[in-house]
């Protein structure tokens, strides 16, 4: 599957990335203290499912679905 502008890649840190069963998990940009200003970037879509180093998870970009 190709990665186009409706996706965003993130992660790629060993044992700190999404795994099998995490599909739909949020990718959030934390802004400031507390949760009030946090920004939803994407939802886990696909990847290796194994949290390998240097292999990111692909997230569906939320902004591409908002009109």
CHARMM-style PDB file with segment names, atoms N, HN, CA, C and O in Angstrom:
ATOM      1  N   UNK     1       0.845  -1.173   0.000  1.00  0.00      PROA
ATOM      2  CA  UNK     1       0.000   0.000   0.000  1.00  0.00      PROA
ATOM      3  C   UNK     1       0.893   1.239   0.000  1.00  0.00      PROA
ATOM      4  O   UNK     1       1.857   1.310   0.762  1.00  0.00      PROA
ATOM      5  N   UNK     2       0.583   2.192  -0.832  1.00  0.00      PROA
ATOM      6  HN  UNK     2      -0.201   2.135  -1.451  1.00  0.00      PROA
ATOM      7  CA  UNK     2       1.362   3.427  -0.917  1.00  0.00      PROA
ATOM      8  C   UNK     2       0.935   4.401   0.174  1.00  0.00      PROA
ATOM      9  O   UNK     2      -0.218   4.413   0.606  1.00  0.00      PROA
ATOM     10  N   UNK     3       1.888   5.213   0.605  1.00  0.00      PROA
ATOM     11  HN  UNK     3       2.824   5.204   0.254  1.00  0.00      PROA
ATOM     12  CA  UNK     3       1.607   6.260   1.586  1.00  0.00      PROA
ATOM     13  C   UNK     3       1.458   7.570   0.828  1.00  0.00      PROA
ATOM     14  O   UNK     3       2.411   8.065   0.227  1.00  0.00      PROA
ATOM     15  N   UNK     4       0.239   8.132   0.864  1.00  0.00      PROA
ATOM     16  HN  UNK     4      -0.535   7.730   1.352  1.00  0.00      PROA
ATOM     17  CA  UNK     4       0.002   9.415   0.202  1.00  0.00      PROA
ATOM     18  C   UNK     4      -0.308  10.471   1.260  1.00  0.00      PROA
ATOM     19  O   UNK     4      -0.078  10.237   2.447  1.00  0.00      PROA
ATOM     20  N   UNK     5      -0.827  11.629   0.850  1.00  0.00      PROA
ATOM     21  HN  UNK     5      -1.014  11.819  -0.114  1.00  0.00      PROA
ATOM     22  CA  UNK     5      -1.029  12.724   1.799  1.00  0.00      PROA
ATOM     23  C   UNK     5      -2.232  12.529   2.721  1.00  0.00      PROA
ATOM     24  O   UNK     5      -2.538  13.410   3.524  1.00  0.00      PROA
ATOM     25  N   UNK     6      -2.920  11.387   2.619  1.00  0.00      PROA
ATOM     26  HN  UNK     6      -2.672  10.671   1.966  1.00  0.00      PROA
ATOM     27  CA  UNK     6      -3.995  11.091   3.567  1.00  0.00      PROA
ATOM     28  C   UNK     6      -3.469  10.307   4.768  1.00  0.00      PROA
ATOM     29  O   UNK     6      -4.231   9.933   5.660  1.00  0.00      PROA
ATOM     30  N   UNK     7      -2.154  10.062   4.779  1.00  0.00      PROA
ATOM     31  HN  UNK     7      -1.535  10.365   4.055  1.00  0.00      PROA
ATOM     32  CA  UNK     7      -1.502   9.340   5.868  1.00  0.00      PROA
ATOM     33  C   UNK     7      -0.375  10.178   6.456  1.00  0.00      PROA
ATOM     34  O   UNK     7       0.107  11.123   5.833  1.00  0.00      PROA
ATOM     35  N   UNK     8       0.034   9.816   7.663  1.00  0.00      PROA
ATOM     36  HN  UNK     8      -0.358   9.048   8.170  1.00  0.00      PROA
ATOM     37  CA  UNK     8       1.212  10.384   8.298  1.00  0.00      PROA
ATOM     38  C   UNK     8       1.933   9.228   8.991  1.00  0.00      PROA
ATOM     39  O   UNK     8       1.300   8.364   9.597  1.00  0.00      PROA
ATOM     40  N   UNK     9       3.265   9.225   8.896  1.00  0.00      PROA
ATOM     41  HN  UNK     9       3.779   9.927   8.404  1.00  0.00      PROA
ATOM     42  CA  UNK     9       4.063   8.183   9.537  1.00  0.00      PROA
ATOM     43  C   UNK     9       4.653   8.729  10.830  1.00  0.00      PROA
ATOM     44  O   UNK     9       5.074   9.884  10.894  1.00  0.00      PROA
ATOM     45  N   UNK    10       4.679   7.895  11.848  1.00  0.00      PROA
ATOM     46  HN  UNK    10       4.337   6.957  11.796  1.00  0.00      PROA
ATOM     47  CA  UNK    10       5.248   8.300  13.132  1.00  0.00      PROA
ATOM     48  C   UNK    10       5.744   7.063  13.858  1.00  0.00      PROA
ATOM     49  O   UNK    10       5.331   5.941  13.564  1.00  0.00      PROA
ATOM     50  N   UNK    11       6.625   7.284  14.800  1.00  0.00      PROA
ATOM     51  HN  UNK    11       6.961   8.196  15.039  1.00  0.00      PROA
ATOM     52  CA  UNK    11       7.139   6.180  15.604  1.00  0.00      PROA
ATOM     53  C   UNK    11       8.465   5.708  15.075  1.00  0.00      PROA
ATOM     54  O   UNK    11       9.312   6.511  14.685  1.00  0.00      PROA
ATOM     55  N   UNK    12       8.646   4.413  15.060  1.00  0.00      PROA
ATOM     56  HN  UNK    12       7.958   3.760  15.376  1.00  0.00      PROA
ATOM     57  CA  UNK    12       9.901   3.839  14.614  1.00  0.00      PROA
ATOM     58  C   UNK    12      10.909   3.687  15.741  1.00  0.00      PROA
ATOM     59  O   UNK    12      12.095   3.472  15.494  1.00  0.00      PROA
ATOM     60  N   UNK    13      10.435   3.800  16.992  1.00  0.00      PROA
ATOM     61  HN  UNK    13       9.472   3.975  17.193  1.00  0.00      PROA
ATOM     62  CA  UNK    13      11.296   3.601  18.150  1.00  0.00      PROA
ATOM     63  C   UNK    13      11.000   2.201  18.685  1.00  0.00      PROA
ATOM     64  O   UNK    13       9.853   1.881  18.997  1.00  0.00      PROA
ATOM     65  N   UNK    14      12.025   1.378  18.788  1.00  0.00      PROA
ATOM     66  HN  UNK    14      12.957   1.638  18.534  1.00  0.00      PROA
ATOM     67  CA  UNK    14      11.835  -0.013  19.208  1.00  0.00      PROA
ATOM     68  C   UNK    14      11.070  -0.103  20.522  1.00  0.00      PROA
ATOM     69  O   UNK    14      11.385   0.600  21.482  1.00  0.00      PROA
ATOM     70  N   UNK    15      10.078  -0.962  20.556  1.00  0.00      PROA
ATOM     71  HN  UNK    15       9.822  -1.532  19.775  1.00  0.00      PROA
ATOM     72  CA  UNK    15       9.243  -1.239  21.731  1.00  0.00      PROA
ATOM     73  C   UNK    15       8.434  -0.042  22.218  1.00  0.00      PROA
ATOM     74  O   UNK    15       7.873  -0.094  23.312  1.00  0.00      PROA
ATOM     75  N   UNK    16       8.358   1.031  21.438  1.00  0.00      PROA
ATOM     76  HN  UNK    16       8.814   1.073  20.549  1.00  0.00      PROA
ATOM     77  CA  UNK    16       7.609   2.217  21.849  1.00  0.00      PROA
ATOM     78  C   UNK    16       6.584   2.614  20.800  1.00  0.00      PROA
ATOM     79  O   UNK    16       6.042   3.718  20.861  1.00  0.00      PROA
ATOM     80  N   UNK    17       6.313   1.762  19.863  1.00  0.00      PROA
ATOM     81  HN  UNK    17       6.753   0.865  19.813  1.00  0.00      PROA
ATOM     82  CA  UNK    17       5.415   2.076  18.762  1.00  0.00      PROA
ATOM     83  C   UNK    17       4.174   1.201  18.871  1.00  0.00      PROA
ATOM     84  O   UNK    17       4.076   0.367  19.772  1.00  0.00      PROA
ATOM     85  N   UNK    18       3.235   1.387  17.965  1.00  0.00      PROA
ATOM     86  HN  UNK    18       3.315   2.064  17.233  1.00  0.00      PROA
ATOM     87  CA  UNK    18       2.019   0.575  18.013  1.00  0.00      PROA
ATOM     88  C   UNK    18       2.330  -0.876  17.649  1.00  0.00      PROA
ATOM     89  O   UNK    18       3.319  -1.182  16.983  1.00  0.00      PROA
ATOM     90  N   UNK    19       1.456  -1.740  18.109  1.00  0.00      PROA
ATOM     91  HN  UNK    19       0.652  -1.491  18.650  1.00  0.00      PROA
ATOM     92  CA  UNK    19       1.607  -3.173  17.870  1.00  0.00      PROA
ATOM     93  C   UNK    19       0.310  -3.726  17.295  1.00  0.00      PROA
ATOM     94  O   UNK    19      -0.665  -2.993  17.130  1.00  0.00      PROA
ATOM     95  N   UNK    20       0.303  -5.009  16.995  1.00  0.00      PROA
ATOM     96  HN  UNK    20       1.096  -5.604  17.130  1.00  0.00      PROA
ATOM     97  CA  UNK    20      -0.914  -5.664  16.516  1.00  0.00      PROA
ATOM     98  C   UNK    20      -2.014  -5.435  17.555  1.00  0.00      PROA
ATOM     99  O   UNK    20      -1.783  -5.600  18.753  1.00  0.00      PROA
ATOM    100  N   UNK    21      -3.181  -5.064  17.106  1.00  0.00      PROA
ATOM    101  HN  UNK    21      -3.368  -4.930  16.133  1.00  0.00      PROA
ATOM    102  CA  UNK    21      -4.293  -4.791  18.008  1.00  0.00      PROA
ATOM    103  C   UNK    21      -4.443  -3.324  18.355  1.00  0.00      PROA
ATOM    104  O   UNK    21      -5.427  -2.936  18.984  1.00  0.00      PROA
ATOM    105  N   UNK    22      -3.474  -2.492  17.952  1.00  0.00      PROA
ATOM    106  HN  UNK    22      -2.674  -2.807  17.441  1.00  0.00      PROA
ATOM    107  CA  UNK    22      -3.522  -1.059  18.247  1.00  0.00      PROA
ATOM    108  C   UNK    22      -4.164  -0.246  17.135  1.00  0.00      PROA
ATOM    109  O   UNK    22      -4.198   0.981  17.224  1.00  0.00      PROA
ATOM    110  N   UNK    23      -4.668  -0.881  16.105  1.00  0.00      PROA
ATOM    111  HN  UNK    23      -4.641  -1.878  16.032  1.00  0.00      PROA
ATOM    112  CA  UNK    23      -5.266  -0.131  14.995  1.00  0.00      PROA
ATOM    113  C   UNK    23      -6.419   0.711  15.517  1.00  0.00      PROA
ATOM    114  O   UNK    23      -7.250   0.236  16.291  1.00  0.00      PROA
ATOM    115  N   UNK    24      -6.462   1.972  15.083  1.00  0.00      PROA
ATOM    116  HN  UNK    24      -5.787   2.358  14.454  1.00  0.00      PROA
ATOM    117  CA  UNK    24      -7.467   2.911  15.569  1.00  0.00      PROA
ATOM    118  C   UNK    24      -6.971   3.739  16.738  1.00  0.00      PROA
ATOM    119  O   UNK    24      -7.644   4.677  17.165  1.00  0.00      PROA
ATOM    120  N   UNK    25      -5.791   3.400  17.264  1.00  0.00      PROA
ATOM    121  HN  UNK    25      -5.244   2.638  16.918  1.00  0.00      PROA
ATOM    122  CA  UNK    25      -5.229   4.161  18.385  1.00  0.00      PROA
ATOM    123  C   UNK    25      -4.865   5.571  17.920  1.00  0.00      PROA
ATOM    124  O   UNK    25      -4.455   5.750  16.773  1.00  0.00      PROA
ATOM    125  N   UNK    26      -5.006   6.572  18.787  1.00  0.00      PROA
ATOM    126  HN  UNK    26      -5.339   6.427  19.719  1.00  0.00      PROA
ATOM    127  CA  UNK    26      -4.753   7.953  18.382  1.00  0.00      PROA
ATOM    128  C   UNK    26      -3.274   8.311  18.335  1.00  0.00      PROA
ATOM    129  O   UNK    26      -2.468   7.790  19.106  1.00  0.00      PROA
ATOM    130  N   UNK    27      -2.932   9.207  17.418  1.00  0.00      PROA
ATOM    131  HN  UNK    27      -3.586   9.630  16.791  1.00  0.00      PROA
ATOM    132  CA  UNK    27      -1.631   9.870  17.382  1.00  0.00      PROA
ATOM    133  C   UNK    27      -1.928  11.307  17.784  1.00  0.00      PROA
ATOM    134  O   UNK    27      -2.589  12.040  17.048  1.00  0.00      PROA
ATOM    135  N   UNK    28      -1.443  11.704  18.946  1.00  0.00      PROA
ATOM    136  HN  UNK    28      -0.906  11.108  19.543  1.00  0.00      PROA
ATOM    137  CA  UNK    28      -1.794  13.001  19.517  1.00  0.00      PROA
ATOM    138  C   UNK    28      -0.567  13.881  19.652  1.00  0.00      PROA
ATOM    139  O   UNK    28       0.486  13.427  20.101  1.00  0.00      PROA
ATOM    140  N   UNK    29      -0.701  15.141  19.264  1.00  0.00      PROA
ATOM    141  HN  UNK    29      -1.556  15.510  18.900  1.00  0.00      PROA
ATOM    142  CA  UNK    29       0.330  16.159  19.467  1.00  0.00      PROA
ATOM    143  C   UNK    29       0.005  16.838  20.786  1.00  0.00      PROA
ATOM    144  O   UNK    29      -1.027  17.497  20.912  1.00  0.00      PROA
ATOM    145  N   UNK    30       0.883  16.679  21.772  1.00  0.00      PROA
ATOM    146  HN  UNK    30       1.722  16.144  21.671  1.00  0.00      PROA
ATOM    147  CA  UNK    30       0.662  17.308  23.066  1.00  0.00      PROA
ATOM    148  C   UNK    30       1.122  18.755  23.008  1.00  0.00      PROA
ATOM    149  O   UNK    30       2.243  19.049  22.593  1.00  0.00      PROA
ATOM    150  N   UNK    31       0.239  19.654  23.429  1.00  0.00      PROA
ATOM    151  HN  UNK    31      -0.672  19.414  23.765  1.00  0.00      PROA
ATOM    152  CA  UNK    31       0.539  21.084  23.424  1.00  0.00      PROA
ATOM    153  C   UNK    31       0.284  21.612  24.830  1.00  0.00      PROA
ATOM    154  O   UNK    31      -0.858  21.635  25.289  1.00  0.00      PROA
ATOM    155  N   UNK    32       1.327  22.029  25.503  1.00  0.00      PROA
ATOM    156  HN  UNK    32       2.255  22.010  25.130  1.00  0.00      PROA
ATOM    157  CA  UNK    32       1.165  22.575  26.846  1.00  0.00      PROA
ATOM    158  C   UNK    32       0.824  21.517  27.875  1.00  0.00      PROA
ATOM    159  O   UNK    32       0.815  20.319  27.595  1.00  0.00      PROA
ATOM    160  N   UNK    33       0.539  22.008  29.095  1.00  0.00      PROA
ATOM    161  HN  UNK    33       0.547  22.982  29.323  1.00  0.00      PROA
ATOM    162  CA  UNK    33       0.197  21.120  30.203  1.00  0.00      PROA
ATOM    163  C   UNK    33      -1.282  20.750  30.129  1.00  0.00      PROA
ATOM    164  O   UNK    33      -2.109  21.564  29.718  1.00  0.00      PROA
ATOM    165  N   UNK    34      -1.606  19.548  30.518  1.00  0.00      PROA
ATOM    166  HN  UNK    34      -0.934  18.886  30.851  1.00  0.00      PROA
ATOM    167  CA  UNK    34      -2.997  19.108  30.497  1.00  0.00      PROA
ATOM    168  C   UNK    34      -3.429  18.646  29.120  1.00  0.00      PROA
ATOM    169  O   UNK    34      -2.656  18.683  28.163  1.00  0.00      PROA
ATOM    170  N   UNK    35      -4.675  18.211  29.036  1.00  0.00      PROA
ATOM    171  HN  UNK    35      -5.303  18.181  29.814  1.00  0.00      PROA
ATOM    172  CA  UNK    35      -5.198  17.654  27.794  1.00  0.00      PROA
ATOM    173  C   UNK    35      -5.981  18.642  26.941  1.00  0.00      PROA
ATOM    174  O   UNK    35      -6.276  18.349  25.782  1.00  0.00      PROA
ATOM    175  N   UNK    36      -6.322  19.797  27.482  1.00  0.00      PROA
ATOM    176  HN  UNK    36      -6.082  20.035  28.423  1.00  0.00      PROA
ATOM    177  CA  UNK    36      -7.240  20.725  26.806  1.00  0.00      PROA
ATOM    178  C   UNK    36      -6.744  21.195  25.446  1.00  0.00      PROA
ATOM    179  O   UNK    36      -7.549  21.438  24.547  1.00  0.00      PROA
ATOM    180  N   UNK    37      -5.438  21.326  25.282  1.00  0.00      PROA
ATOM    181  HN  UNK    37      -4.784  21.129  26.012  1.00  0.00      PROA
ATOM    182  CA  UNK    37      -4.886  21.855  24.035  1.00  0.00      PROA
ATOM    183  C   UNK    37      -4.332  20.781  23.109  1.00  0.00      PROA
ATOM    184  O   UNK    37      -3.833  21.102  22.030  1.00  0.00      PROA
ATOM    185  N   UNK    38      -4.407  19.508  23.507  1.00  0.00      PROA
ATOM    186  HN  UNK    38      -4.812  19.247  24.384  1.00  0.00      PROA
ATOM    187  CA  UNK    38      -3.868  18.437  22.672  1.00  0.00      PROA
ATOM    188  C   UNK    38      -4.617  18.364  21.340  1.00  0.00      PROA
ATOM    189  O   UNK    38      -5.788  18.731  21.244  1.00  0.00      PROA
ATOM    190  N   UNK    39      -3.910  17.882  20.321  1.00  0.00      PROA
ATOM    191  HN  UNK    39      -2.959  17.584  20.399  1.00  0.00      PROA
ATOM    192  CA  UNK    39      -4.432  17.910  18.958  1.00  0.00      PROA
ATOM    193  C   UNK    39      -4.361  16.508  18.367  1.00  0.00      PROA
ATOM    194  O   UNK    39      -3.289  15.904  18.352  1.00  0.00      PROA
ATOM    195  N   UNK    40      -5.477  15.979  17.880  1.00  0.00      PROA
ATOM    196  HN  UNK    40      -6.348  16.469  17.892  1.00  0.00      PROA
ATOM    197  CA  UNK    40      -5.514  14.657  17.254  1.00  0.00      PROA
ATOM    198  C   UNK    40      -4.982  14.757  15.832  1.00  0.00      PROA
ATOM    199  O   UNK    40      -5.558  15.450  14.993  1.00  0.00      PROA
ATOM    200  N   UNK    41      -3.883  14.065  15.565  1.00  0.00      PROA
ATOM    201  HN  UNK    41      -3.415  13.502  16.246  1.00  0.00      PROA
ATOM    202  CA  UNK    41      -3.238  14.083  14.254  1.00  0.00      PROA
ATOM    203  C   UNK    41      -3.742  12.936  13.375  1.00  0.00      PROA
ATOM    204  O   UNK    41      -4.084  13.145  12.211  1.00  0.00      PROA
ATOM    205  N   UNK    42      -3.787  11.729  13.933  1.00  0.00      PROA
ATOM    206  HN  UNK    42      -3.509  11.559  14.878  1.00  0.00      PROA
ATOM    207  CA  UNK    42      -4.163  10.576  13.127  1.00  0.00      PROA
ATOM    208  C   UNK    42      -4.621   9.398  13.960  1.00  0.00      PROA
ATOM    209  O   UNK    42      -4.580   9.422  15.190  1.00  0.00      PROA
ATOM    210  N   UNK    43      -5.062   8.357  13.249  1.00  0.00      PROA
ATOM    211  HN  UNK    43      -5.096   8.338  12.249  1.00  0.00      PROA
ATOM    212  CA  UNK    43      -5.482   7.101  13.865  1.00  0.00      PROA
ATOM    213  C   UNK    43      -4.663   5.975  13.245  1.00  0.00      PROA
ATOM    214  O   UNK    43      -4.536   5.892  12.023  1.00  0.00      PROA
ATOM    215  N   UNK    44      -4.106   5.106  14.093  1.00  0.00      PROA
ATOM    216  HN  UNK    44      -4.209   5.174  15.085  1.00  0.00      PROA
ATOM    217  CA  UNK    44      -3.254   4.022  13.607  1.00  0.00      PROA
ATOM    218  C   UNK    44      -3.980   3.222  12.535  1.00  0.00      PROA
ATOM    219  O   UNK    44      -5.097   2.750  12.743  1.00  0.00      PROA
ATOM    220  N   UNK    45      -3.331   3.078  11.389  1.00  0.00      PROA
ATOM    221  HN  UNK    45      -2.424   3.461  11.220  1.00  0.00      PROA
ATOM    222  CA  UNK    45      -3.946   2.417  10.247  1.00  0.00      PROA
ATOM    223  C   UNK    45      -3.255   1.099   9.911  1.00  0.00      PROA
ATOM    224  O   UNK    45      -3.902   0.054   9.843  1.00  0.00      PROA
ATOM    225  N   UNK    46      -1.936   1.151   9.702  1.00  0.00      PROA
ATOM    226  HN  UNK    46      -1.410   2.000   9.758  1.00  0.00      PROA
ATOM    227  CA  UNK    46      -1.206  -0.069   9.375  1.00  0.00      PROA
ATOM    228  C   UNK    46       0.283   0.104   9.645  1.00  0.00      PROA
ATOM    229  O   UNK    46       0.772   1.219   9.823  1.00  0.00      PROA
ATOM    230  N   UNK    47       0.974  -0.990   9.670  1.00  0.00      PROA
ATOM    231  HN  UNK    47       0.576  -1.896   9.525  1.00  0.00      PROA
ATOM    232  CA  UNK    47       2.413  -1.023   9.920  1.00  0.00      PROA
ATOM    233  C   UNK    47       2.826  -2.475  10.065  1.00  0.00      PROA
ATOM    234  O   UNK    47       2.088  -3.380   9.675  1.00  0.00      PROA
ATOM    235  N   UNK    48       4.005  -2.694  10.625  1.00  0.00      PROA
ATOM    236  HN  UNK    48       4.604  -1.959  10.941  1.00  0.00      PROA
ATOM    237  CA  UNK    48       4.486  -4.065  10.786  1.00  0.00      PROA
ATOM    238  C   UNK    48       3.788  -4.777  11.931  1.00  0.00      PROA
ATOM    239  O   UNK    48       3.691  -6.004  11.940  1.00  0.00      PROA
ATOM    240  N   UNK    49       3.298  -3.999  12.906  1.00  0.00      PROA
ATOM    241  HN  UNK    49       3.377  -3.002  12.898  1.00  0.00      PROA
ATOM    242  CA  UNK    49       2.641  -4.588  14.062  1.00  0.00      PROA
ATOM    243  C   UNK    49       3.600  -5.126  15.093  1.00  0.00      PROA
ATOM    244  O   UNK    49       3.190  -5.822  16.021  1.00  0.00      PROA
ATOM    245  N   UNK    50       4.896  -4.809  14.942  1.00  0.00      PROA
ATOM    246  HN  UNK    50       5.229  -4.244  14.187  1.00  0.00      PROA
ATOM    247  CA  UNK    50       5.893  -5.386  15.838  1.00  0.00      PROA
ATOM    248  C   UNK    50       6.758  -4.361  16.559  1.00  0.00      PROA
ATOM    249  O   UNK    50       7.673  -4.749  17.285  1.00  0.00      PROA
ATOM    250  N   UNK    51       6.504  -3.080  16.388  1.00  0.00      PROA
ATOM    251  HN  UNK    51       5.761  -2.764  15.798  1.00  0.00      PROA
ATOM    252  CA  UNK    51       7.260  -2.017  17.056  1.00  0.00      PROA
ATOM    253  C   UNK    51       8.766  -2.136  16.809  1.00  0.00      PROA
ATOM    254  O   UNK    51       9.558  -2.037  17.746  1.00  0.00      PROA
ATOM    255  N   UNK    52       9.162  -2.346  15.558  1.00  0.00      PROA
ATOM    256  HN  UNK    52       8.519  -2.427  14.796  1.00  0.00      PROA
ATOM    257  CA  UNK    52      10.574  -2.426  15.204  1.00  0.00      PROA
ATOM    258  C   UNK    52      11.215  -1.044  15.202  1.00  0.00      PROA
ATOM    259  O   UNK    52      10.559  -0.043  14.912  1.00  0.00      PROA
ATOM    260  N   UNK    53      12.499  -1.001  15.526  1.00  0.00      PROA
ATOM    261  HN  UNK    53      13.031  -1.814  15.762  1.00  0.00      PROA
ATOM    262  CA  UNK    53      13.261   0.240  15.440  1.00  0.00      PROA
ATOM    263  C   UNK    53      13.345   0.664  13.973  1.00  0.00      PROA
ATOM    264  O   UNK    53      13.586  -0.169  13.099  1.00  0.00      PROA
ATOM    265  N   UNK    54      13.151   1.938  13.707  1.00  0.00      PROA
ATOM    266  HN  UNK    54      12.955   2.614  14.417  1.00  0.00      PROA
ATOM    267  CA  UNK    54      13.265   2.551  12.374  1.00  0.00      PROA
ATOM    268  C   UNK    54      12.162   2.136  11.404  1.00  0.00      PROA
ATOM    269  O   UNK    54      12.288   2.379  10.204  1.00  0.00      PROA
ATOM    270  N   UNK    55      11.091   1.519  11.886  1.00  0.00      PROA
ATOM    271  HN  UNK    55      10.989   1.322  12.861  1.00  0.00      PROA
ATOM    272  CA  UNK    55       9.958   1.165  11.030  1.00  0.00      PROA
ATOM    273  C   UNK    55       8.717   1.837  11.621  1.00  0.00      PROA
ATOM    274  O   UNK    55       8.169   1.354  12.612  1.00  0.00      PROA
ATOM    275  N   UNK    56       8.270   2.938  11.030  1.00  0.00      PROA
ATOM    276  HN  UNK    56       8.715   3.331  10.225  1.00  0.00      PROA
ATOM    277  CA  UNK    56       7.147   3.682  11.612  1.00  0.00      PROA
ATOM    278  C   UNK    56       5.797   3.007  11.392  1.00  0.00      PROA
ATOM    279  O   UNK    56       5.639   2.136  10.536  1.00  0.00      PROA
ATOM    280  N   UNK    57       4.842   3.440  12.188  1.00  0.00      PROA
ATOM    281  HN  UNK    57       4.970   4.148  12.883  1.00  0.00      PROA
ATOM    282  CA  UNK    57       3.443   3.067  11.982  1.00  0.00      PROA
ATOM    283  C   UNK    57       2.839   4.102  11.048  1.00  0.00      PROA
ATOM    284  O   UNK    57       3.220   5.272  11.083  1.00  0.00      PROA
ATOM    285  N   UNK    58       1.909   3.682  10.223  1.00  0.00      PROA
ATOM    286  HN  UNK    58       1.600   2.731  10.195  1.00  0.00      PROA
ATOM    287  CA  UNK    58       1.221   4.594   9.311  1.00  0.00      PROA
ATOM    288  C   UNK    58      -0.146   4.916   9.914  1.00  0.00      PROA
ATOM    289  O   UNK    58      -0.930   4.023  10.233  1.00  0.00      PROA
ATOM    290  N   UNK    59      -0.406   6.204  10.058  1.00  0.00      PROA
ATOM    291  HN  UNK    59       0.232   6.929   9.798  1.00  0.00      PROA
ATOM    292  CA  UNK    59      -1.655   6.691  10.639  1.00  0.00      PROA
ATOM    293  C   UNK    59      -2.492   7.357   9.560  1.00  0.00      PROA
ATOM    294  O   UNK    59      -1.957   8.030   8.679  1.00  0.00      PROA
ATOM    295  N   UNK    60      -3.798   7.170   9.627  1.00  0.00      PROA
ATOM    296  HN  UNK    60      -4.233   6.623  10.343  1.00  0.00      PROA
ATOM    297  CA  UNK    60      -4.708   7.906   8.748  1.00  0.00      PROA
ATOM    298  C   UNK    60      -4.745   9.343   9.253  1.00  0.00      PROA
ATOM    299  O   UNK    60      -5.024   9.586  10.427  1.00  0.00      PROA
ATOM    300  N   UNK    61      -4.463  10.289   8.371  1.00  0.00      PROA
ATOM    301  HN  UNK    61      -4.236  10.091   7.417  1.00  0.00      PROA
ATOM    302  CA  UNK    61      -4.415  11.704   8.745  1.00  0.00      PROA
ATOM    303  C   UNK    61      -5.845  12.220   8.939  1.00  0.00      PROA
ATOM    304  O   UNK    61      -6.630  12.249   7.991  1.00  0.00      PROA
ATOM    305  N   UNK    62      -6.177  12.623  10.156  1.00  0.00      PROA
ATOM    306  HN  UNK    62      -5.540  12.599  10.926  1.00  0.00      PROA
ATOM    307  CA  UNK    62      -7.529  13.074  10.487  1.00  0.00      PROA
ATOM    308  C   UNK    62      -7.921  14.292   9.662  1.00  0.00      PROA
ATOM    309  O   UNK    62      -9.066  14.394   9.221  1.00  0.00      PROA
ATOM    310  N   UNK    63      -6.998  15.211   9.448  1.00  0.00      PROA
ATOM    311  HN  UNK    63      -6.068  15.129   9.806  1.00  0.00      PROA
ATOM    312  CA  UNK    63      -7.326  16.441   8.711  1.00  0.00      PROA
ATOM    313  C   UNK    63      -7.758  16.159   7.277  1.00  0.00      PROA
ATOM    314  O   UNK    63      -8.454  16.979   6.676  1.00  0.00      PROA
ATOM    315  N   UNK    64      -7.362  15.018   6.714  1.00  0.00      PROA
ATOM    316  HN  UNK    64      -6.797  14.352   7.202  1.00  0.00      PROA
ATOM    317  CA  UNK    64      -7.764  14.700   5.341  1.00  0.00      PROA
ATOM    318  C   UNK    64      -9.222  14.244   5.273  1.00  0.00      PROA
ATOM    319  O   UNK    64      -9.813  14.216   4.194  1.00  0.00      PROA
ATOM    320  N   UNK    65      -9.798  13.890   6.415  1.00  0.00      PROA
ATOM    321  HN  UNK    65      -9.318  13.913   7.292  1.00  0.00      PROA
ATOM    322  CA  UNK    65     -11.184  13.430   6.446  1.00  0.00      PROA
ATOM    323  C   UNK    65     -12.152  14.521   6.899  1.00  0.00      PROA
ATOM    324  O   UNK    65     -13.368  14.341   6.836  1.00  0.00      PROA
ATOM    325  N   UNK    66     -11.614  15.646   7.353  1.00  0.00      PROA
ATOM    326  HN  UNK    66     -10.626  15.792   7.404  1.00  0.00      PROA
ATOM    327  CA  UNK    66     -12.456  16.749   7.829  1.00  0.00      PROA
ATOM    328  C   UNK    66     -12.647  17.746   6.705  1.00  0.00      PROA
ATOM    329  O   UNK    66     -11.680  18.190   6.088  1.00  0.00      PROA
ATOM    330  N   UNK    67     -13.876  18.091   6.444  1.00  0.00      PROA
ATOM    331  HN  UNK    67     -14.662  17.730   6.946  1.00  0.00      PROA
ATOM    332  CA  UNK    67     -14.151  19.052   5.367  1.00  0.00      PROA
ATOM    333  C   UNK    67     -14.347  20.434   5.934  1.00  0.00      PROA
ATOM    334  OT1 UNK    67     -14.588  21.380   5.185  1.00  0.00      PROA
TER     335      UNK     67
END
